[in-house]
Amino acid sequence: MDTAAALSALSALSHDTRLAAFRHLVEAGPGGLAVGELRERLQTPPATLSAHLNVLRAAGLVQDERVGRVIQVRAHYPQMNALLAYLTQNCCAGEGAAAQVCCPPTGETKR
C-alpha cells in the first residue's frame, strides 16, 4: 500500500458512522451483512448509509454483491490488512512487537 491509498482508507474511516459500519462488517466475517441489517444496526437512513458505503467502497475497504434481491456488503480484508501492514511497517525498530494482521475467518471456531 502506498501513502495515497493509506490516506484514502484512513480518511474513509475518520467518520463515526463509517467506522462503526466497517467494524460491524469486520465482526461479521467474510459473509458480511445485508445492507438492510447493517442499516438497522447503525440506525441510519438508507440514503445516508448508501453515501457512507460509497466512501468506504472508493477506499477499497468494502465490497458488495447482489444476492437475489439483497445487497450483501463485506469488509475487504486484503485492503484492511494492507492498511495495518502500512501502519505497522518497521514498528518497534523491527523487533516484532506489533500484533499480526487480521485475516478473515477460515471456518475455524473462536477460542
Biopython code that builds the backbone (N, CA, C, O; Angstrom):
import numpy as np
from Bio.PDB.StructureBuilder import StructureBuilder

atoms = [
    (1, "MET", "N", (0.855, -1.178, 0.000)),
    (1, "MET", "CA", (0.000, 0.000, 0.000)),
    (1, "MET", "C", (0.893, 1.231, 0.000)),
    (1, "MET", "O", (1.896, 1.288, 0.711)),
    (2, "ASP", "N", (0.515, 2.207, -0.804)),
    (2, "ASP", "CA", (1.276, 3.457, -0.813)),
    (2, "ASP", "C", (0.597, 4.487, 0.093)),
    (2, "ASP", "O", (-0.491, 4.253, 0.618)),
    (3, "THR", "N", (1.254, 5.611, 0.258)),
    (3, "THR", "CA", (0.754, 6.645, 1.168)),
    (3, "THR", "C", (-0.617, 7.165, 0.740)),
    (3, "THR", "O", (-1.482, 7.394, 1.586)),
    (4, "ALA", "N", (-0.821, 7.351, -0.557)),
    (4, "ALA", "CA", (-2.111, 7.867, -1.036)),
    (4, "ALA", "C", (-3.255, 6.913, -0.690)),
    (4, "ALA", "O", (-4.325, 7.351, -0.266)),
    (5, "ALA", "N", (-3.033, 5.620, -0.869)),
    (5, "ALA", "CA", (-4.071, 4.636, -0.547)),
    (5, "ALA", "C", (-4.324, 4.593, 0.960)),
    (5, "ALA", "O", (-5.468, 4.460, 1.395)),
    (6, "ALA", "N", (-3.266, 4.705, 1.750)),
    (6, "ALA", "CA", (-3.425, 4.722, 3.210)),
    (6, "ALA", "C", (-4.221, 5.944, 3.642)),
    (6, "ALA", "O", (-5.101, 5.841, 4.496)),
    (7, "LEU", "N", (-3.921, 7.094, 3.061)),
    (7, "LEU", "CA", (-4.661, 8.308, 3.396)),
    (7, "LEU", "C", (-6.131, 8.183, 3.015)),
    (7, "LEU", "O", (-7.006, 8.633, 3.756)),
    (8, "SER", "N", (-6.406, 7.577, 1.871)),
    (8, "SER", "CA", (-7.786, 7.374, 1.435)),
    (8, "SER", "C", (-8.536, 6.479, 2.422)),
    (8, "SER", "O", (-9.669, 6.777, 2.799)),
    (9, "ALA", "N", (-7.905, 5.389, 2.835)),
    (9, "ALA", "CA", (-8.544, 4.468, 3.782)),
    (9, "ALA", "C", (-8.747, 5.125, 5.139)),
    (9, "ALA", "O", (-9.818, 5.005, 5.734)),
    (10, "LEU", "N", (-7.734, 5.813, 5.627)),
    (10, "LEU", "CA", (-7.859, 6.474, 6.931)),
    (10, "LEU", "C", (-8.912, 7.576, 6.896)),
    (10, "LEU", "O", (-9.654, 7.764, 7.860)),
    (11, "SER", "N", (-8.973, 8.295, 5.794)),
    (11, "SER", "CA", (-9.987, 9.337, 5.640)),
    (11, "SER", "C", (-11.388, 8.719, 5.642)),
    (11, "SER", "O", (-12.309, 9.255, 6.257)),
    (12, "ALA", "N", (-11.536, 7.598, 4.954)),
    (12, "ALA", "CA", (-12.836, 6.926, 4.909)),
    (12, "ALA", "C", (-13.271, 6.465, 6.296)),
    (12, "ALA", "O", (-14.462, 6.472, 6.607)),
    (13, "LEU", "N", (-12.324, 6.068, 7.122)),
    (13, "LEU", "CA", (-12.639, 5.574, 8.463)),
    (13, "LEU", "C", (-12.746, 6.684, 9.499)),
    (13, "LEU", "O", (-13.035, 6.417, 10.665)),
    (14, "SER", "N", (-12.516, 7.926, 9.082)),
    (14, "SER", "CA", (-12.466, 9.029, 10.045)),
    (14, "SER", "C", (-13.837, 9.585, 10.442)),
    (14, "SER", "O", (-13.914, 10.572, 11.174)),
    (15, "HIS", "N", (-14.896, 8.972, 9.974)),
    (15, "HIS", "CA", (-16.252, 9.384, 10.349)),
    (15, "HIS", "C", (-16.847, 8.304, 11.249)),
    (15, "HIS", "O", (-16.683, 7.113, 10.984)),
    (16, "ASP", "N", (-17.529, 8.712, 12.298)),
    (16, "ASP", "CA", (-18.006, 7.731, 13.276)),
    (16, "ASP", "C", (-18.943, 6.684, 12.680)),
    (16, "ASP", "O", (-18.853, 5.512, 13.045)),
    (17, "THR", "N", (-19.831, 7.071, 11.781)),
    (17, "THR", "CA", (-20.749, 6.102, 11.185)),
    (17, "THR", "C", (-20.011, 5.136, 10.273)),
    (17, "THR", "O", (-20.284, 3.935, 10.292)),
    (18, "ARG", "N", (-19.075, 5.646, 9.470)),
    (18, "ARG", "CA", (-18.311, 4.759, 8.587)),
    (18, "ARG", "C", (-17.436, 3.802, 9.395)),
    (18, "ARG", "O", (-17.323, 2.624, 9.056)),
    (19, "LEU", "N", (-16.826, 4.302, 10.449)),
    (19, "LEU", "CA", (-16.002, 3.439, 11.292)),
    (19, "LEU", "C", (-16.863, 2.355, 11.938)),
    (19, "LEU", "O", (-16.470, 1.189, 11.978)),
    (20, "ALA", "N", (-18.026, 2.736, 12.439)),
    (20, "ALA", "CA", (-18.929, 1.755, 13.049)),
    (20, "ALA", "C", (-19.381, 0.719, 12.018)),
    (20, "ALA", "O", (-19.416, -0.476, 12.312)),
    (21, "ALA", "N", (-19.724, 1.171, 10.819)),
    (21, "ALA", "CA", (-20.149, 0.246, 9.761)),
    (21, "ALA", "C", (-19.031, -0.734, 9.434)),
    (21, "ALA", "O", (-19.264, -1.938, 9.323)),
    (22, "PHE", "N", (-17.827, -0.218, 9.283)),
    (22, "PHE", "CA", (-16.698, -1.081, 8.943)),
    (22, "PHE", "C", (-16.437, -2.094, 10.061)),
    (22, "PHE", "O", (-16.157, -3.262, 9.789)),
    (23, "ARG", "N", (-16.526, -1.658, 11.287)),
    (23, "ARG", "CA", (-16.297, -2.572, 12.416)),
    (23, "ARG", "C", (-17.367, -3.667, 12.465)),
    (23, "ARG", "O", (-17.057, -4.819, 12.768)),
    (24, "HIS", "N", (-18.618, -3.316, 12.171)),
    (24, "HIS", "CA", (-19.679, -4.330, 12.108)),
    (24, "HIS", "C", (-19.370, -5.352, 11.012)),
    (24, "HIS", "O", (-19.570, -6.553, 11.199)),
    (25, "LEU", "N", (-18.884, -4.867, 9.876)),
    (25, "LEU", "CA", (-18.589, -5.766, 8.759)),
    (25, "LEU", "C", (-17.399, -6.664, 9.065)),
    (25, "LEU", "O", (-17.402, -7.841, 8.703)),
    (26, "VAL", "N", (-16.389, -6.127, 9.723)),
    (26, "VAL", "CA", (-15.239, -6.946, 10.119)),
    (26, "VAL", "C", (-15.696, -8.025, 11.096)),
    (26, "VAL", "O", (-15.297, -9.184, 10.989)),
    (27, "GLU", "N", (-16.532, -7.630, 12.043)),
    (27, "GLU", "CA", (-17.048, -8.577, 13.035)),
    (27, "GLU", "C", (-17.886, -9.667, 12.380)),
    (27, "GLU", "O", (-17.872, -10.814, 12.825)),
    (28, "ALA", "N", (-18.614, -9.314, 11.328)),
    (28, "ALA", "CA", (-19.497, -10.269, 10.654)),
    (28, "ALA", "C", (-18.726, -11.353, 9.914)),
    (28, "ALA", "O", (-19.274, -12.421, 9.641)),
    (29, "GLY", "N", (-17.472, -11.100, 9.586)),
    (29, "GLY", "CA", (-16.673, -12.095, 8.877)),
    (29, "GLY", "C", (-16.860, -12.009, 7.377)),
    (29, "GLY", "O", (-17.465, -11.064, 6.871)),
    (30, "PRO", "N", (-16.338, -13.003, 6.660)),
    (30, "PRO", "CA", (-16.325, -12.932, 5.199)),
    (30, "PRO", "C", (-17.707, -12.941, 4.554)),
    (30, "PRO", "O", (-17.846, -12.528, 3.403)),
    (31, "GLY", "N", (-18.726, -13.402, 5.265)),
    (31, "GLY", "CA", (-20.081, -13.385, 4.708)),
    (31, "GLY", "C", (-20.689, -12.001, 4.676)),
    (31, "GLY", "O", (-21.618, -11.744, 3.911)),
    (32, "GLY", "N", (-20.173, -11.109, 5.500)),
    (32, "GLY", "CA", (-20.677, -9.748, 5.553)),
    (32, "GLY", "C", (-22.089, -9.669, 6.097)),
    (32, "GLY", "O", (-22.560, -10.570, 6.791)),
    (33, "LEU", "N", (-22.750, -8.580, 5.769)),
    (33, "LEU", "CA", (-24.115, -8.331, 6.218)),
    (33, "LEU", "C", (-24.946, -7.808, 5.056)),
    (33, "LEU", "O", (-24.426, -7.172, 4.140)),
    (34, "ALA", "N", (-26.231, -8.082, 5.107)),
    (34, "ALA", "CA", (-27.149, -7.443, 4.169)),
    (34, "ALA", "C", (-27.178, -5.957, 4.502)),
    (34, "ALA", "O", (-27.106, -5.580, 5.672)),
    (35, "VAL", "N", (-27.282, -5.122, 3.494)),
    (35, "VAL", "CA", (-27.292, -3.677, 3.719)),
    (35, "VAL", "C", (-28.403, -3.298, 4.693)),
    (35, "VAL", "O", (-28.202, -2.444, 5.556)),
    (36, "GLY", "N", (-29.562, -3.919, 4.564)),
    (36, "GLY", "CA", (-30.669, -3.623, 5.474)),
    (36, "GLY", "C", (-30.342, -3.946, 6.923)),
    (36, "GLY", "O", (-30.710, -3.198, 7.829)),
    (37, "GLU", "N", (-29.654, -5.053, 7.141)),
    (37, "GLU", "CA", (-29.270, -5.422, 8.505)),
    (37, "GLU", "C", (-28.245, -4.431, 9.060)),
    (37, "GLU", "O", (-28.326, -4.034, 10.222)),
    (38, "LEU", "N", (-27.289, -4.037, 8.232)),
    (38, "LEU", "CA", (-26.299, -3.050, 8.660)),
    (38, "LEU", "C", (-26.985, -1.725, 8.989)),
    (38, "LEU", "O", (-26.643, -1.073, 9.976)),
    (39, "ARG", "N", (-27.951, -1.332, 8.165)),
    (39, "ARG", "CA", (-28.691, -0.089, 8.406)),
    (39, "ARG", "C", (-29.424, -0.146, 9.742)),
    (39, "ARG", "O", (-29.429, 0.828, 10.494)),
    (40, "GLU", "N", (-30.039, -1.283, 10.034)),
    (40, "GLU", "CA", (-30.746, -1.433, 11.315)),
    (40, "GLU", "C", (-29.786, -1.346, 12.494)),
    (40, "GLU", "O", (-30.091, -0.708, 13.502)),
    (41, "ARG", "N", (-28.638, -1.980, 12.369)),
    (41, "ARG", "CA", (-27.661, -1.940, 13.461)),
    (41, "ARG", "C", (-27.169, -0.522, 13.719)),
    (41, "ARG", "O", (-26.935, -0.134, 14.863)),
    (42, "LEU", "N", (-27.016, 0.245, 12.647)),
    (42, "LEU", "CA", (-26.485, 1.603, 12.776)),
    (42, "LEU", "C", (-27.573, 2.643, 13.007)),
    (42, "LEU", "O", (-27.274, 3.783, 13.363)),
    (43, "GLN", "N", (-28.846, 2.257, 12.806)),
    (43, "GLN", "CA", (-29.962, 3.202, 12.922)),
    (43, "GLN", "C", (-29.715, 4.427, 12.034)),
    (43, "GLN", "O", (-29.816, 5.572, 12.474)),
    (44, "THR", "N", (-29.387, 4.143, 10.771)),
    (44, "THR", "CA", (-29.036, 5.177, 9.801)),
    (44, "THR", "C", (-30.033, 5.144, 8.649)),
    (44, "THR", "O", (-30.398, 4.058, 8.196)),
    (45, "PRO", "N", (-30.483, 6.293, 8.160)),
    (45, "PRO", "CA", (-31.373, 6.310, 6.998)),
    (45, "PRO", "C", (-30.695, 5.662, 5.782)),
    (45, "PRO", "O", (-29.475, 5.743, 5.641)),
    (46, "PRO", "N", (-31.475, 5.021, 4.909)),
    (46, "PRO", "CA", (-30.902, 4.326, 3.751)),
    (46, "PRO", "C", (-29.984, 5.193, 2.888)),
    (46, "PRO", "O", (-28.898, 4.751, 2.513)),
    (47, "ALA", "N", (-30.396, 6.405, 2.573)),
    (47, "ALA", "CA", (-29.572, 7.265, 1.713)),
    (47, "ALA", "C", (-28.255, 7.630, 2.390)),
    (47, "ALA", "O", (-27.216, 7.711, 1.735)),
    (48, "THR", "N", (-28.300, 7.848, 3.693)),
    (48, "THR", "CA", (-27.083, 8.182, 4.438)),
    (48, "THR", "C", (-26.127, 7.005, 4.449)),
    (48, "THR", "O", (-24.927, 7.172, 4.226)),
    (49, "LEU", "N", (-26.657, 5.803, 4.711)),
    (49, "LEU", "CA", (-25.801, 4.618, 4.716)),
    (49, "LEU", "C", (-25.203, 4.387, 3.335)),
    (49, "LEU", "O", (-24.029, 4.036, 3.216)),
    (50, "SER", "N", (-25.999, 4.580, 2.299)),
    (50, "SER", "CA", (-25.500, 4.413, 0.936)),
    (50, "SER", "C", (-24.318, 5.341, 0.662)),
    (50, "SER", "O", (-23.321, 4.927, 0.071)),
    (51, "ALA", "N", (-24.433, 6.588, 1.090)),
    (51, "ALA", "CA", (-23.335, 7.545, 0.893)),
    (51, "ALA", "C", (-22.089, 7.110, 1.658)),
    (51, "ALA", "O", (-20.977, 7.199, 1.138)),
    (52, "HIS", "N", (-22.272, 6.641, 2.891)),
    (52, "HIS", "CA", (-21.125, 6.187, 3.685)),
    (52, "HIS", "C", (-20.481, 4.949, 3.061)),
    (52, "HIS", "O", (-19.255, 4.845, 3.022)),
    (53, "LEU", "N", (-21.290, 4.019, 2.576)),
    (53, "LEU", "CA", (-20.736, 2.826, 1.940)),
    (53, "LEU", "C", (-19.992, 3.174, 0.659)),
    (53, "LEU", "O", (-18.996, 2.532, 0.326)),
    (54, "ASN", "N", (-20.468, 4.186, -0.064)),
    (54, "ASN", "CA", (-19.756, 4.630, -1.268)),
    (54, "ASN", "C", (-18.354, 5.121, -0.935)),
    (54, "ASN", "O", (-17.412, 4.856, -1.682)),
    (55, "VAL", "N", (-18.205, 5.832, 0.175)),
    (55, "VAL", "CA", (-16.885, 6.318, 0.596)),
    (55, "VAL", "C", (-15.988, 5.135, 0.958)),
    (55, "VAL", "O", (-14.828, 5.084, 0.548)),
    (56, "LEU", "N", (-16.523, 4.189, 1.724)),
    (56, "LEU", "CA", (-15.741, 3.009, 2.101)),
    (56, "LEU", "C", (-15.374, 2.172, 0.874)),
    (56, "LEU", "O", (-14.269, 1.637, 0.794)),
    (57, "ARG", "N", (-16.295, 2.061, -0.072)),
    (57, "ARG", "CA", (-16.042, 1.309, -1.304)),
    (57, "ARG", "C", (-14.955, 1.983, -2.135)),
    (57, "ARG", "O", (-14.078, 1.306, -2.672)),
    (58, "ALA", "N", (-15.005, 3.303, -2.245)),
    (58, "ALA", "CA", (-13.999, 4.038, -3.019)),
    (58, "ALA", "C", (-12.603, 3.871, -2.424)),
    (58, "ALA", "O", (-11.608, 3.905, -3.148)),
    (59, "ALA", "N", (-12.530, 3.689, -1.108)),
    (59, "ALA", "CA", (-11.243, 3.481, -0.438)),
    (59, "ALA", "C", (-10.811, 2.015, -0.498)),
    (59, "ALA", "O", (-9.727, 1.667, -0.031)),
    (60, "GLY", "N", (-11.652, 1.165, -1.067)),
    (60, "GLY", "CA", (-11.320, -0.249, -1.191)),
    (60, "GLY", "C", (-11.532, -1.053, 0.073)),
    (60, "GLY", "O", (-11.068, -2.189, 0.167)),
    (61, "LEU", "N", (-12.228, -0.485, 1.051)),
    (61, "LEU", "CA", (-12.397, -1.158, 2.340)),
    (61, "LEU", "C", (-13.594, -2.099, 2.390)),
    (61, "LEU", "O", (-13.637, -2.993, 3.235)),
    (62, "VAL", "N", (-14.563, -1.914, 1.503)),
    (62, "VAL", "CA", (-15.715, -2.811, 1.454)),
    (62, "VAL", "C", (-16.011, -3.198, 0.012)),
    (62, "VAL", "O", (-15.650, -2.499, -0.935)),
    (63, "GLN", "N", (-16.675, -4.324, -0.116)),
    (63, "GLN", "CA", (-17.157, -4.796, -1.409)),
    (63, "GLN", "C", (-18.601, -5.224, -1.211)),
    (63, "GLN", "O", (-19.003, -5.596, -0.108)),
    (64, "ASP", "N", (-19.371, -5.170, -2.275)),
    (64, "ASP", "CA", (-20.742, -5.643, -2.156)),
    (64, "ASP", "C", (-21.107, -6.487, -3.355)),
    (64, "ASP", "O", (-20.456, -6.455, -4.400)),
    (65, "GLU", "N", (-22.172, -7.243, -3.167)),
    (65, "GLU", "CA", (-22.636, -8.123, -4.229)),
    (65, "GLU", "C", (-24.133, -8.325, -4.048)),
    (65, "GLU", "O", (-24.633, -8.452, -2.931)),
    (66, "ARG", "N", (-24.824, -8.350, -5.159)),
    (66, "ARG", "CA", (-26.262, -8.603, -5.115)),
    (66, "ARG", "C", (-26.485, -10.107, -5.045)),
    (66, "ARG", "O", (-25.977, -10.869, -5.867)),
    (67, "VAL", "N", (-27.253, -10.513, -4.046)),
    (67, "VAL", "CA", (-27.619, -11.917, -3.880)),
    (67, "VAL", "C", (-29.139, -11.962, -3.918)),
    (67, "VAL", "O", (-29.807, -11.727, -2.911)),
    (68, "GLY", "N", (-29.671, -12.265, -5.086)),
    (68, "GLY", "CA", (-31.121, -12.199, -5.264)),
    (68, "GLY", "C", (-31.574, -10.751, -5.171)),
    (68, "GLY", "O", (-31.143, -9.903, -5.953)),
    (69, "ARG", "N", (-32.447, -10.474, -4.212)),
    (69, "ARG", "CA", (-32.945, -9.106, -4.033)),
    (69, "ARG", "C", (-32.183, -8.347, -2.959)),
    (69, "ARG", "O", (-32.506, -7.197, -2.664)),
    (70, "VAL", "N", (-31.177, -8.980, -2.375)),
    (70, "VAL", "CA", (-30.445, -8.400, -1.251)),
    (70, "VAL", "C", (-29.037, -8.009, -1.689)),
    (70, "VAL", "O", (-28.381, -8.736, -2.435)),
    (71, "ILE", "N", (-28.587, -6.860, -1.216)),
    (71, "ILE", "CA", (-27.194, -6.470, -1.441)),
    (71, "ILE", "C", (-26.419, -6.822, -0.184)),
    (71, "ILE", "O", (-26.698, -6.321, 0.905)),
    (72, "GLN", "N", (-25.445, -7.691, -0.362)),
    (72, "GLN", "CA", (-24.595, -8.145, 0.732)),
    (72, "GLN", "C", (-23.304, -7.325, 0.677)),
    (72, "GLN", "O", (-22.662, -7.240, -0.370)),
    (73, "VAL", "N", (-22.934, -6.731, 1.793)),
    (73, "VAL", "CA", (-21.712, -5.920, 1.851)),
    (73, "VAL", "C", (-20.764, -6.564, 2.854)),
    (73, "VAL", "O", (-21.178, -7.043, 3.909)),
    (74, "ARG", "N", (-19.483, -6.564, 2.501)),
    (74, "ARG", "CA", (-18.494, -7.206, 3.377)),
    (74, "ARG", "C", (-17.213, -6.400, 3.418)),
    (74, "ARG", "O", (-16.890, -5.662, 2.488)),
    (75, "ALA", "N", (-16.490, -6.557, 4.516)),
    (75, "ALA", "CA", (-15.180, -5.921, 4.636)),
    (75, "ALA", "C", (-14.245, -6.555, 3.612)),
    (75, "ALA", "O", (-14.298, -7.761, 3.372)),
    (76, "HIS", "N", (-13.392, -5.733, 3.015)),
    (76, "HIS", "CA", (-12.387, -6.238, 2.070)),
    (76, "HIS", "C", (-11.097, -6.436, 2.864)),
    (76, "HIS", "O", (-10.290, -5.518, 3.007)),
    (77, "TYR", "N", (-10.922, -7.658, 3.378)),
    (77, "TYR", "CA", (-9.815, -7.953, 4.286)),
    (77, "TYR", "C", (-8.431, -7.681, 3.697)),
    (77, "TYR", "O", (-7.564, -7.199, 4.426)),
    (78, "PRO", "N", (-8.178, -7.965, 2.419)),
    (78, "PRO", "CA", (-6.840, -7.656, 1.898)),
    (78, "PRO", "C", (-6.487, -6.170, 2.020)),
    (78, "PRO", "O", (-5.346, -5.825, 2.331)),
    (79, "GLN", "N", (-7.458, -5.299, 1.777)),
    (79, "GLN", "CA", (-7.192, -3.860, 1.902)),
    (79, "GLN", "C", (-6.991, -3.475, 3.366)),
    (79, "GLN", "O", (-6.118, -2.667, 3.683)),
    (80, "MET", "N", (-7.795, -4.052, 4.255)),
    (80, "MET", "CA", (-7.631, -3.780, 5.676)),
    (80, "MET", "C", (-6.252, -4.249, 6.145)),
    (80, "MET", "O", (-5.563, -3.535, 6.873)),
    (81, "ASN", "N", (-5.858, -5.448, 5.727)),
    (81, "ASN", "CA", (-4.553, -5.970, 6.114)),
    (81, "ASN", "C", (-3.420, -5.129, 5.542)),
    (81, "ASN", "O", (-2.397, -4.933, 6.198)),
    (82, "ALA", "N", (-3.599, -4.632, 4.318)),
    (82, "ALA", "CA", (-2.573, -3.772, 3.724)),
    (82, "ALA", "C", (-2.435, -2.475, 4.517)),
    (82, "ALA", "O", (-1.324, -1.981, 4.709)),
    (83, "LEU", "N", (-3.556, -1.924, 4.977)),
    (83, "LEU", "CA", (-3.508, -0.708, 5.789)),
    (83, "LEU", "C", (-2.795, -0.981, 7.111)),
    (83, "LEU", "O", (-1.943, -0.199, 7.532)),
    (84, "LEU", "N", (-3.140, -2.083, 7.760)),
    (84, "LEU", "CA", (-2.479, -2.432, 9.019)),
    (84, "LEU", "C", (-0.982, -2.648, 8.812)),
    (84, "LEU", "O", (-0.170, -2.220, 9.633)),
    (85, "ALA", "N", (-0.622, -3.308, 7.721)),
    (85, "ALA", "CA", (0.796, -3.536, 7.433)),
    (85, "ALA", "C", (1.510, -2.213, 7.188)),
    (85, "ALA", "O", (2.636, -2.014, 7.644)),
    (86, "TYR", "N", (0.851, -1.310, 6.466)),
    (86, "TYR", "CA", (1.443, 0.009, 6.204)),
    (86, "TYR", "C", (1.677, 0.760, 7.515)),
    (86, "TYR", "O", (2.732, 1.363, 7.716)),
    (87, "LEU", "N", (0.687, 0.717, 8.399)),
    (87, "LEU", "CA", (0.784, 1.446, 9.662)),
    (87, "LEU", "C", (1.821, 0.853, 10.610)),
    (87, "LEU", "O", (2.410, 1.572, 11.416)),
    (88, "THR", "N", (2.042, -0.439, 10.515)),
    (88, "THR", "CA", (2.968, -1.088, 11.450)),
    (88, "THR", "C", (4.317, -1.427, 10.825)),
    (88, "THR", "O", (5.168, -2.046, 11.463)),
    (89, "GLN", "N", (4.502, -1.019, 9.580)),
    (89, "GLN", "CA", (5.783, -1.281, 8.910)),
    (89, "GLN", "C", (6.920, -0.693, 9.749)),
    (89, "GLN", "O", (6.859, 0.464, 10.165)),
    (90, "ASN", "N", (7.918, -1.471, 9.983)),
    (90, "ASN", "CA", (9.090, -1.061, 10.772)),
    (90, "ASN", "C", (8.729, -0.693, 12.206)),
    (90, "ASN", "O", (9.453, 0.066, 12.852)),
    (91, "CYS", "N", (7.630, -1.217, 12.701)),
    (91, "CYS", "CA", (7.217, -0.936, 14.072)),
    (91, "CYS", "C", (8.267, -1.429, 15.055)),
    (91, "CYS", "O", (8.847, -2.501, 14.884)),
    (92, "CYS", "N", (8.493, -0.645, 16.062)),
    (92, "CYS", "CA", (9.388, -1.030, 17.164)),
    (92, "CYS", "C", (10.768, -1.407, 16.648)),
    (92, "CYS", "O", (11.393, -2.342, 17.149)),
    (93, "ALA", "N", (11.237, -0.681, 15.652)),
    (93, "ALA", "CA", (12.562, -0.898, 15.056)),
    (93, "ALA", "C", (12.737, -2.338, 14.576)),
    (93, "ALA", "O", (13.830, -2.898, 14.649)),
    (94, "GLY", "N", (11.648, -2.928, 14.084)),
    (94, "GLY", "CA", (11.727, -4.275, 13.533)),
    (94, "GLY", "C", (11.847, -5.378, 14.561)),
    (94, "GLY", "O", (12.243, -6.491, 14.215)),
    (95, "GLU", "N", (11.519, -5.110, 15.814)),
    (95, "GLU", "CA", (11.654, -6.114, 16.873)),
    (95, "GLU", "C", (10.475, -7.082, 16.927)),
    (95, "GLU", "O", (10.460, -7.987, 17.761)),
    (96, "GLY", "N", (9.500, -6.904, 16.059)),
    (96, "GLY", "CA", (8.375, -7.833, 16.015)),
    (96, "GLY", "C", (7.393, -7.688, 17.161)),
    (96, "GLY", "O", (6.694, -8.645, 17.494)),
    (97, "ALA", "N", (7.324, -6.521, 17.769)),
    (97, "ALA", "CA", (6.422, -6.318, 18.904)),
    (97, "ALA", "C", (4.988, -6.046, 18.475)),
    (97, "ALA", "O", (4.076, -6.127, 19.298)),
    (98, "ALA", "N", (4.771, -5.729, 17.211)),
    (98, "ALA", "CA", (3.427, -5.406, 16.732)),
    (98, "ALA", "C", (2.588, -6.669, 16.584)),
    (98, "ALA", "O", (3.111, -7.752, 16.319)),
    (99, "ALA", "N", (1.285, -6.513, 16.758)),
    (99, "ALA", "CA", (0.365, -7.637, 16.576)),
    (99, "ALA", "C", (0.306, -8.022, 15.106)),
    (99, "ALA", "O", (0.529, -7.187, 14.230)),
    (100, "GLN", "N", (0.008, -9.284, 14.839)),
    (100, "GLN", "CA", (-0.141, -9.728, 13.465)),
    (100, "GLN", "C", (-1.430, -9.163, 12.891)),
    (100, "GLN", "O", (-2.356, -8.827, 13.628)),
    (101, "VAL", "N", (-1.480, -9.062, 11.567)),
    (101, "VAL", "CA", (-2.672, -8.526, 10.919)),
    (101, "VAL", "C", (-3.812, -9.536, 10.988)),
    (101, "VAL", "O", (-3.604, -10.731, 11.199)),
    (102, "CYS", "N", (-5.003, -9.025, 10.806)),
    (102, "CYS", "CA", (-6.210, -9.845, 10.862)),
    (102, "CYS", "C", (-6.426, -10.543, 9.527)),
    (102, "CYS", "O", (-6.140, -9.981, 8.469)),
    (103, "CYS", "N", (-6.917, -11.731, 9.580)),
    (103, "CYS", "CA", (-7.313, -12.455, 8.379)),
    (103, "CYS", "C", (-8.767, -12.854, 8.555)),
    (103, "CYS", "O", (-9.215, -13.061, 9.682)),
    (104, "PRO", "N", (-9.507, -12.965, 7.470)),
    (104, "PRO", "CA", (-10.894, -13.391, 7.626)),
    (104, "PRO", "C", (-10.940, -14.813, 8.167)),
    (104, "PRO", "O", (-10.045, -15.613, 7.895)),
    (105, "PRO", "N", (-11.972, -15.128, 8.926)),
    (105, "PRO", "CA", (-12.100, -16.482, 9.462)),
    (105, "PRO", "C", (-12.116, -17.514, 8.340)),
    (105, "PRO", "O", (-12.664, -17.266, 7.266)),
    (106, "THR", "N", (-11.523, -18.653, 8.592)),
    (106, "THR", "CA", (-11.472, -19.721, 7.590)),
    (106, "THR", "C", (-12.301, -20.916, 8.030)),
    (106, "THR", "O", (-11.986, -22.057, 7.693)),
    (107, "GLY", "N", (-13.349, -20.653, 8.774)),
    (107, "GLY", "CA", (-14.201, -21.724, 9.250)),
    (107, "GLY", "C", (-13.788, -22.255, 10.609)),
    (107, "GLY", "O", (-14.442, -23.143, 11.157)),
    (108, "GLU", "N", (-12.714, -21.722, 11.152)),
    (108, "GLU", "CA", (-12.273, -22.151, 12.471)),
    (108, "GLU", "C", (-13.155, -21.489, 13.518)),
    (108, "GLU", "O", (-13.640, -20.375, 13.317)),
    (109, "THR", "N", (-13.358, -22.166, 14.619)),
    (109, "THR", "CA", (-14.154, -21.586, 15.694)),
    (109, "THR", "C", (-13.284, -20.696, 16.553)),
    (109, "THR", "O", (-12.076, -20.904, 16.662)),
    (110, "LYS", "N", (-13.913, -19.692, 17.168)),
    (110, "LYS", "CA", (-13.184, -18.797, 18.061)),
    (110, "LYS", "C", (-12.881, -19.522, 19.357)),
    (110, "LYS", "O", (-13.658, -20.354, 19.826)),
    (111, "ARG", "N", (-11.754, -19.191, 19.912)),
    (111, "ARG", "CA", (-11.376, -19.804, 21.192)),
    (111, "ARG", "C", (-11.743, -18.911, 22.320)),
    (111, "ARG", "O", (-11.506, -19.251, 23.479)),
]
sb = StructureBuilder()
sb.init_structure("model")
sb.init_model(0)
sb.init_chain("A")
sb.init_seg("    ")
for serial, (resi, resn, name, xyz) in enumerate(atoms, 1):
    if name == "N":
        sb.init_residue(resn, " ", resi, " ")
    sb.init_atom(name, np.array(xyz, "f"), 0.0, 1.0, " ", f" {name:<3s}", serial, name[0])
structure = sb.get_structure()
